[in-house]
Amino acid sequence: MQIIDSHCHWLPQEIIANAHFFHKGWGEIEAHLQMMEKSGISSSVLSYPTSDAHLKLGSFSEVAHIFNDNVSGVIRRYPKKFIGAAVLPVDNTRDMLEELKRATQELGFRAVSLASSYNGKYLDDGIFLPVLEAAAKNNIPVFVHAQIVNPIGFERVDDPLLTPVIEYIFDITTCIGRLLVSGILREYPQAKFIFANFGGAIPFLQHRFDATYQMLRGINFVKDLQANPTELLKNIYVDTGGDRVRTNFLLALELLGPGHILWGSDWPAKKDVAGSIAAVNELEISEKDKSAILGGNLAEILGL
């Protein structure tokens, strides 16, 4: 069984030094490799955890170049171990498209790493549409991590525990919801959106989505999505984000099925990698489905 980590992080020292949360452990690639060897992980996707480094460095563009150039070096050094998800300069659509081309055609990246929102703009905003179209057309998966800088709700509750536990998760949830109601999930069914941490609260809300939509459509209060919300939500992928809770897996399985769930460790934020792998192996599903979640699904998405 091939295990591929869909959700883990490594940061260049220049990003760590200019961000308020991250420590040197986020830049220790040798420790990362040791964890992979111990856990039986064949390869890992390195995505951006989002940070406030752009504030000190002056722009998202600077962050994108620092991250992409350094991760490219890691990929060249360990080509069989790491897969890069490129950061984009989200200030400008043209710059995003140019960096997407540079990262995938010159630097060896196979995916894109976006946050669920940027200063209140979610991924349904027009500035992102050309990037999403290019990613869908070229079969480039889009890994979506929670925005940790001013996520939804921070202006009312800014708390060191509640913000990451609740607001990060609901920023992802809102992002998916907006892609749903904007029509993007329907118009780009071939797009490979991979949302961190089970897609926030989306699996928990699946029945409420359909029941509320049907009620409001009955009085012509909401626009016609041309399908029940859950039918469109089945197009997305989610990662497990190091989770070990059985009920979270069961909700995701009910909504998405085993073909759209990807195991992820959330290393180095979470350390119980073995426990999160065991959580998949303990599910009452077929060995084929377990293998798909642990690596097969991602291998197919990435064309490995």
Buried (B, 14 or more C-beta within 10 A) or exposed (E): EBBBBBBBBBBBEBBBBBBEBBEEEBBBBEEBBEBBEEBEBBBBBBBBBBBBBBEBBEBBBBBBBBBBEBBBEBBEEBEEBBBBBBBBBBBBBEBBBEBBEBBBEEBBBBBBBBBBBBEEBBBBBEBBBBBBBBBBEEEBBBBBBBBBBBBBBBEEEEEEEEBBEBBBBBBBBBBBBBBBBBBBBBEBEEBBBBBBBBBBBBBBBBEEBBEEBEEEBEEEEBEEBEEBBBEBBBBBBBBBBBBBEEEBBBBBBEBBEBBBBBBBBBBBBBEBBBEBBEBBEEBEBEEEBBBBBBBBBBBEBBEB
